Amino acid sequence: MATEQTLAELNQRIESALKGLAEANDEQRELLLAQLTDELDAREVALKGLMTTELGQNPEWLQEQLKLTQFLTIQANQHLADQRMRLGGYRKGRKQVQTYQQIEAGRG
């Protein structure tokens, strides 16, 4: 059963992963994105569990969780979009290198 402390710990780990993404290299970024996805999934489960408790009936708590969820979603989507841009650039560069290699080999 999820508790308020469990949710607070998950929030802390999510914020830590988001901060780490800003400074991570590509390899670390992949690991942090996977960790972030797992933590967000766990947070969703914890929130669903807490909805059946007294907290789920508290409008202020619900509003606070909604705002936090929206904030985390925006940040996570921003990092995901950045990662897609990085990968897109990598793929494009790789394709250009392959094209030049084919030209040099006389197959282009």
Contact map, one row per residue, 1 for C-alpha under 8 A:
111000000000000000000000000000000000000000000100100000000000000000000000000000000000000000000000000000000000
111101100000000000000000000000000000000000000110110000000000000000000000000000000000000000000000000000000000
111111100000000000000000000000000000000000000100010000000000000000000000000000000000000000000000000000000000
011111110000000000000000000000000000000000000000010000000000000000000000000000000000000000000000000000000000
001111111000000000000000000000000000000000000000000000000000000000000000000000000000000000000000000000000000
011111111100000000000000000000000000000000000100000000000000000000000000000000000000000000000000000000000000
011111111110000000000000000000000000000000100110000000000000000000000000000000000000000000000000000000000000
000111111111000000000000000000000000000000000000000000000000000000000000000000000000000000000000000000000000
000011111111100000000000000000000000000000000000000000000000000000000000000000000000000000000000000000000000
000001111111110000000000000000000000001101100000000000000000000000000000000000000000000000000000000000000000
000000111111111000000000000000000000000000100000000000000000000000000000000000000000000000000000000000000000
000000011111111100000000000000000000000000000000000000000000000000000000000000000000000000000000000000000000
000000001111111110000000000000000000001000000000000000000000000000000000000000000000000000000000000000000000
000000000111111111000000000000000001001100000000000000000000000000000000000000000000000000000000000000000000
000000000011111111100000000000000000000000000000000000000000000000000001000000000000000000000000000000000000
000000000001111111110000000000000000000000000000000000000000000000000000000000000000000000000000000000000000
000000000000111111111000000000011011000000000000000000000000000000000000000000000000000000000000000000000000
000000000000011111111100000000000001000000000000000000000000000000000000001100100000000000000000000000000000
000000000000001111111110000000000000000000000000000000000000000000000000000000000000000000000000000000000000
000000000000000111111111000000010000000000000000000000000000000000000000000000000000000000000000000000000000
000000000000000011111111000110011000000000000000000000000000000000000000000000100000000000000000000000000000
000000000000000001111111000000000000000000000000000000000000000000000000000000000000000000000000000000000000
000000000000000000111111100000000000000000000000000000000000000000000000000000000000000000000000000000000000
000000000000000000011111111110000000000000000000000000000000000000000000000000000000000000000000000000000000
000000000000000000000011111110000000000000000000000000000000000000000000000000000000000000000000000000000000
000000000000000000000001111111000000000000000000000000000000000000000000000000000000000000000000000000000000
000000000000000000000001111111100000000000000000000000000000000000000000000000000000000000000000000000000000
000000000000000000001001111111110000000000000000000000000000000000000000000000000000000000000000000000000000
000000000000000000001001111111111000000000000000000000000000000000000000000000000000000000000000000000000000
000000000000000000000000011111111100000000000000000000000000000000000000000000000000000000000000000000000000
000000000000000000000000001111111110000000000000000000000000000000000000000000000000000000000000000000000000
000000000000000010011000000111111111000000000000000000000000000000000000000000000000000000000000000000000000
000000000000000010001000000011111111100000000000000000000000000000000000000000010000000000000000000000000000
000000000000000000000000000001111111110000000000000000000000000000000000000000000000000000000000000000000000
000000000000000010000000000000111111111000000000000000000000000000000000000000000000000000000000000000000000
000000000000010011000000000000011111111100000000000000000000000000000000000000000000000000000000000000000000
000000000000000000000000000000001111111110000000000000000000000000000000000000000000000000000000000000000000
000000000000000000000000000000000111111111000000000000000000000000000000000000000000000000000000000000000000
000000000100110000000000000000000011111111100000000000000000000000000000000000000000000000000000000000000000
000000000100010000000000000000000001111111110000000000000000000000000000000000000000000000000000000000000000
000000000000000000000000000000000000111111111000000000000000000000000000000000000000000000000000000000000000
000000000100000000000000000000000000011111111100000000000000000000000000000000000000000000000000000000000000
000000100110000000000000000000000000001111111110000000000000000000000000000000000000000000000000000000000000
000000000000000000000000000000000000000111111111000000000000000000000000000000000000000000000000000000000000
000000000000000000000000000000000000000011111111100000000000000000000000000000000000000000000000000000000000
111001100000000000000000000000000000000001111111110000000000000000000000000000000000000000000000000000000000
010000100000000000000000000000000000000000111111111000000000000000000000000000000000000000000000000000000000
000000000000000000000000000000000000000000011111111100000000000000000000000000000000000000000000000000000000
110000000000000000000000000000000000000000001111111110000000000000000000000000000000000000000000000000000000
011100000000000000000000000000000000000000000111111111110000000000000000000000000000000000000000000000000000
000000000000000000000000000000000000000000000011111111111000000000000000000000000000000000000000000000000000
000000000000000000000000000000000000000000000001111111110000000000000000000000000000000000000000000000000000
000000000000000000000000000000000000000000000000111111111000000000000000000000000000000000000000000000000000
000000000000000000000000000000000000000000000000011111111100000000000000000000000000000000000000000000000000
000000000000000000000000000000000000000000000000011111111100110000000000000000000000000000000000000000000000
000000000000000000000000000000000000000000000000011111111110110000000000000000000000000000000000000000000000
000000000000000000000000000000000000000000000000001011111110010000000000000000000000000000000000000000000000
000000000000000000000000000000000000000000000000000001111111110000000000000000000000000000000000000000000000
000000000000000000000000000000000000000000000000000000011111111000000000000000000000000000000000000000000000
000000000000000000000000000000000000000000000000000000000111111100000000000000000000000000000000000000000000
000000000000000000000000000000000000000000000000000000110111111110000000000000000000000000000000000000000000
000000000000000000000000000000000000000000000000000000111111111111000000000000000000000000000000000000000000
000000000000000000000000000000000000000000000000000000000011111111100000000000000000000000000000000000000000
000000000000000000000000000000000000000000000000000000000001111111110000000000000000000000000000000000000000
000000000000000000000000000000000000000000000000000000000000111111111000000000000000000000000000000000000000
000000000000000000000000000000000000000000000000000000000000011111111100000000000000000000000000000000000000
000000000000000000000000000000000000000000000000000000000000001111111110000000000000000000000000000000000000
000000000000000000000000000000000000000000000000000000000000000111111111000000000000000000000000000000000000
000000000000000000000000000000000000000000000000000000000000000011111111100000000000000000000000000000000000
000000000000000000000000000000000000000000000000000000000000000001111111110000000000000000000000000000000000
000000000000000000000000000000000000000000000000000000000000000000111111111000000000000000000000000000000000
000000000000001000000000000000000000000000000000000000000000000000011111111100000000000000000000000000000000
000000000000000000000000000000000000000000000000000000000000000000001111111110000000000000000000000000000000
000000000000000000000000000000000000000000000000000000000000000000000111111111000000000000000000000000000000
000000000000000001000000000000000000000000000000000000000000000000000011111111100000000000000000000000000000
000000000000000001000000000000000000000000000000000000000000000000000001111111110000000000000000000000000000
000000000000000000000000000000000000000000000000000000000000000000000000111111111000000000000000000000000000
000000000000000000000000000000000000000000000000000000000000000000000000011111111100000000000000000000000000
000000000000000001001000000000000000000000000000000000000000000000000000001111111110000000000000000000000000
000000000000000000000000000000001000000000000000000000000000000000000000000111111111000000000000000000000000
000000000000000000000000000000000000000000000000000000000000000000000000000011111111100000000000000000000000
000000000000000000000000000000000000000000000000000000000000000000000000000001111111110000000000000000000000
000000000000000000000000000000000000000000000000000000000000000000000000000000111111111000000000000000000000
000000000000000000000000000000000000000000000000000000000000000000000000000000011111111100000000000000000000
000000000000000000000000000000000000000000000000000000000000000000000000000000001111111110000000000000000000
000000000000000000000000000000000000000000000000000000000000000000000000000000000111111111000000000000000000
000000000000000000000000000000000000000000000000000000000000000000000000000000000011111111100000000000000000
000000000000000000000000000000000000000000000000000000000000000000000000000000000001111111110000000000000000
000000000000000000000000000000000000000000000000000000000000000000000000000000000000111111111000000000000000
000000000000000000000000000000000000000000000000000000000000000000000000000000000000011111111100000000000000
000000000000000000000000000000000000000000000000000000000000000000000000000000000000001111111110000000000000
000000000000000000000000000000000000000000000000000000000000000000000000000000000000000111111111000000000000
000000000000000000000000000000000000000000000000000000000000000000000000000000000000000011111111100000000000
000000000000000000000000000000000000000000000000000000000000000000000000000000000000000001111111110000000000
000000000000000000000000000000000000000000000000000000000000000000000000000000000000000000111111111000000000
000000000000000000000000000000000000000000000000000000000000000000000000000000000000000000011111111100000000
000000000000000000000000000000000000000000000000000000000000000000000000000000000000000000001111111110000000
000000000000000000000000000000000000000000000000000000000000000000000000000000000000000000000111111111000000
000000000000000000000000000000000000000000000000000000000000000000000000000000000000000000000011111111100001
000000000000000000000000000000000000000000000000000000000000000000000000000000000000000000000001111111110001
000000000000000000000000000000000000000000000000000000000000000000000000000000000000000000000000111111111000
000000000000000000000000000000000000000000000000000000000000000000000000000000000000000000000000011111111111
000000000000000000000000000000000000000000000000000000000000000000000000000000000000000000000000001111111111
000000000000000000000000000000000000000000000000000000000000000000000000000000000000000000000000000111111111
000000000000000000000000000000000000000000000000000000000000000000000000000000000000000000000000000011111111
000000000000000000000000000000000000000000000000000000000000000000000000000000000000000000000000000001111111
000000000000000000000000000000000000000000000000000000000000000000000000000000000000000000000000000001111111
000000000000000000000000000000000000000000000000000000000000000000000000000000000000000000000000001101111111
